[in-house]
Amino acid sequence: MSSTTFKVLTLIISVFSIMQISSAGDPDILTDFIVPPNTTLDGNFFTFTGFRSLFLPNTLSGFKVQKASKAEFPALDGQSVSYAVLEFPGKSVNPPHTHPRSAELLFTVQGSLQVGFVDTTNKLFTQTLQPGDVFVFPKGLVHFQYNSDTQKPAVAISAFGSASAGTVSIPTTLFNTSIDNNVLALAFKTDVSTIQILKKGFAP
C-alpha cells in the first residue's frame, strides 16, 4: 500500500468517526416498537398516566420536574421522543444544566419564565417567555429557566428528541461529587474554604 493510499484511507476513517460522533443519539430500531420481557401488550403499555397528579391540588416548595422518559414510560424505548413537565413556584429556578442526547423544546403553559443558554463561543442568549411561547435549547448546551415572579407560579412542558435525553446539572455535578477542592478552587479562581461552603449547600 502506497503512502498516499494509506493517507486517504486514514482520512476516510477519520471522517466516518467524526460523522458517527456528531450523529450520536437514539439508535434506530428494526421493529415497530420494543416490548420488555414479561409485558402484557395492550393499550395500557402505550399509555402513561404519571401526569395525572398535575391536576390534583398541590403546594410546591421548590422547582419540580416530572418526566415521561424511557425510564418512566418503557413504550418510549426506540421512539426517540420524551416529555417533561416543569413546575416553578415563585422565585424558583431550574439550575444550569445540559441534555447530552437531545435538544429541548420548551412550551410555556402558565406564568412567565426567564430562560437562556450559552453557546460554544460563550455567548448568552436569553428570552422572557409568556404563556404560548416556545423556546428551543440546542442539544448539549448549558441552559436554565427561572421564574422571577415572587407570587405567581409558572408551568412549562418540554419535549425531547430522545427517549433518554439525560440531564447533567452543573451545580450538582461540580459541588456534590468528589472533585478535589483544590481543582475547583483553581478553576473558579477562589479559595478552598469558599468551595467547601458551596459544597455544604449540596450535601444530602
Buried (B, 14 or more C-beta within 10 A) or exposed (E): EEEEEEEEEEEEEEEEEEEEEEEEBBEEEEEEBBBEEEEEEEEEBEEBEEBEEEEEEEEEEEBBEBBBBBEBBBBBBBBBBBBBBBBBBBEBBBEBBBBBBBBBBBBBBEBBBBBBBBEEEEEEBEEBBEBEBEBEBBBBBBBBBBBBBEEEBBBBBBBBBBBBBBBEBBEEEBBBEEBEBEEBBEEEEEEEEEBEEBBEEBEE
